[in-house]
Amino acid sequence: MEDRGRALSIFIVENHEDTLQYLGKYLSMVGHSVRSARDMASALEDLRSVPVDVLISDIGLPDGDGWELMRRIRESGVLPFGIAMSGYGMRADKEKSLSAGFRHHLVKPFGPDELDTVLKEAAAEISAQ
């Protein structure tokens, strides 16, 4: 098995059940600690008491969007390594993700190798802090 970096505490925000289950199982299988929420309100509530290294959030949420979620998290002083995911990958979408505080914008569907590369970057950055 290739080196994926250190184990991370990852919080996933995704309202699509199959995507949430797949991501959660995959990330747990490769050694990460995973928690999740299906909407922005639940994520904001849980993130008050759960320290996380990485936030993976869908942009389209039933009660807001991932961009607003990331802005609100950052305003609270929490600064996770953010990964946006969306079916939309236009330049404007990616730029909006970066300006909201996400480090990466992955376009669905994306494969495990693409996610592993971004998480390895997150692990290296967090270890260097």
Backbone torsions as a table, in degrees:
resi	resn	phi	psi	omega
1	MET	NA	135.6	-178.5
2	GLU	-72.7	155.6	179.9
3	ASP	-71.5	121.8	-179.9
4	ARG	-103.2	6.7	-176.4
5	GLY	87.0	-172.7	-177.0
6	ARG	-73.8	158.8	177.0
7	ALA	-66.7	139.3	-177.2
8	LEU	-118.3	155.0	170.2
9	SER	-93.3	113.7	-172.9
10	ILE	-118.3	135.4	176.3
11	PHE	-115.7	122.9	-179.6
12	ILE	-106.2	133.0	173.6
13	VAL	-118.9	111.5	-174.1
14	GLU	-157.6	125.8	-178.8
15	ASN	-90.1	-12.5	178.5
16	HIS	-84.3	112.2	-171.8
17	GLU	-56.1	-45.6	-178.1
18	ASP	-63.9	-42.7	178.7
19	THR	-64.1	-43.7	178.9
20	LEU	-60.6	-46.4	-179.6
21	GLN	-63.9	-45.4	-179.8
22	TYR	-60.4	-51.4	-179.0
23	LEU	-60.2	-46.7	-179.6
24	GLY	-60.0	-45.7	179.9
25	LYS	-65.6	-44.6	-179.7
26	TYR	-61.7	-49.4	-177.3
27	LEU	-64.1	-38.1	175.7
28	SER	-65.2	-43.1	-178.5
29	MET	-59.5	-35.0	-179.1
30	VAL	-90.8	8.5	169.4
31	GLY	105.4	5.0	-180.0
32	HIS	-90.0	155.8	172.8
33	SER	-90.1	128.0	-172.3
34	VAL	-126.8	134.0	169.7
35	ARG	-128.6	162.3	-177.4
36	SER	-152.9	164.7	174.0
37	ALA	-144.6	157.0	-177.9
38	ARG	-104.1	-3.3	178.7
39	ASP	-152.9	169.4	-176.2
40	MET	-65.2	-43.7	-177.9
41	ALA	-60.2	-45.7	179.7
42	SER	-65.5	-39.6	179.1
43	ALA	-62.6	-46.7	-180.0
44	LEU	-61.6	-39.9	178.6
45	GLU	-64.4	-49.4	-178.2
46	ASP	-65.7	-37.9	-176.5
47	LEU	-70.2	-12.6	175.4
48	ARG	-67.0	-30.0	-174.1
49	SER	-117.9	-3.3	-176.7
50	VAL	-117.2	110.4	176.8
51	PRO	-71.6	136.6	179.6
52	VAL	-132.7	150.5	174.1
53	ASP	-87.8	-40.5	-172.0
54	VAL	-132.1	135.7	172.1
55	LEU	-111.6	123.3	172.9
56	ILE	-112.4	116.1	-176.2
57	SER	-130.9	135.4	169.6
58	ASP	-67.7	150.3	176.7
59	ILE	-78.1	-42.1	-179.4
60	GLY	-86.9	108.4	178.7
61	LEU	-119.6	154.8	-175.7
62	PRO	-66.1	-23.1	-176.4
63	ASP	-122.8	28.2	-180.0
64	GLY	154.1	-154.5	175.5
65	ASP	-138.5	163.7	-178.2
66	GLY	-61.3	-29.8	179.1
67	TRP	-66.2	-45.8	177.0
68	GLU	-63.5	-41.7	178.2
69	LEU	-56.6	-49.5	-178.1
70	MET	-64.2	-40.9	178.2
71	ARG	-60.6	-43.6	-178.6
72	ARG	-67.8	-37.0	177.2
73	ILE	-64.3	-46.6	-178.9
74	ARG	-65.3	-36.2	176.8
75	GLU	-62.7	-28.0	179.8
76	SER	-80.4	-3.2	177.8
77	GLY	95.6	-4.0	177.5
78	VAL	-86.7	131.7	-175.6
79	LEU	-127.0	69.3	178.3
80	PRO	-73.5	159.6	171.4
81	PHE	-71.9	113.4	-172.7
82	GLY	-98.9	134.9	176.0
83	ILE	-125.2	114.4	176.6
84	ALA	-86.7	148.1	173.2
85	MET	-137.0	140.3	-174.9
86	SER	-160.8	156.0	171.9
87	GLY	-76.9	-10.4	-179.5
88	TYR	-101.3	129.7	-177.0
89	GLY	-131.6	25.8	177.0
90	MET	-66.6	157.3	179.9
91	ARG	-53.9	-41.8	-179.2
92	ALA	-63.2	-36.9	178.0
93	ASP	-64.6	-45.5	-179.6
94	LYS	-63.9	-41.6	179.0
95	GLU	-65.2	-38.6	178.6
96	LYS	-65.0	-37.6	177.2
97	SER	-63.5	-45.8	179.6
98	LEU	-63.4	-41.6	-178.7
99	SER	-70.4	-24.6	176.9
100	ALA	-77.1	-16.4	178.7
101	GLY	118.1	-0.8	175.1
102	PHE	-73.9	146.3	177.7
103	ARG	-87.4	-29.0	-179.0
104	HIS	-140.2	156.6	176.4
105	HIS	-130.5	105.3	179.5
106	LEU	-94.2	135.7	-179.7
107	VAL	-95.2	126.2	178.0
108	LYS	-74.5	143.4	-6.3
109	PRO	-81.5	141.3	175.5
110	PHE	-121.4	155.1	-177.0
111	GLY	-94.6	167.0	179.9
112	PRO	-60.0	-34.0	-179.8
113	ASP	-63.0	-41.7	179.1
114	GLU	-63.9	-43.1	178.6
115	LEU	-66.2	-43.3	179.4
116	ASP	-59.4	-39.5	179.4
117	THR	-61.4	-44.7	-179.9
118	VAL	-68.1	-40.2	-179.8
119	LEU	-69.4	-32.4	175.7
120	LYS	-64.4	-39.6	176.0
121	GLU	-62.2	-44.1	179.4
122	ALA	-60.8	-45.9	-178.6
123	ALA	-61.8	-42.4	179.9
124	ALA	-64.9	-42.0	-179.5
125	GLU	-65.6	-43.3	-179.0
126	ILE	-67.7	-39.4	178.5
127	SER	-65.0	-29.2	-178.2
128	ALA	-79.6	-12.7	-177.8
129	GLN	-76.0	NA	NA
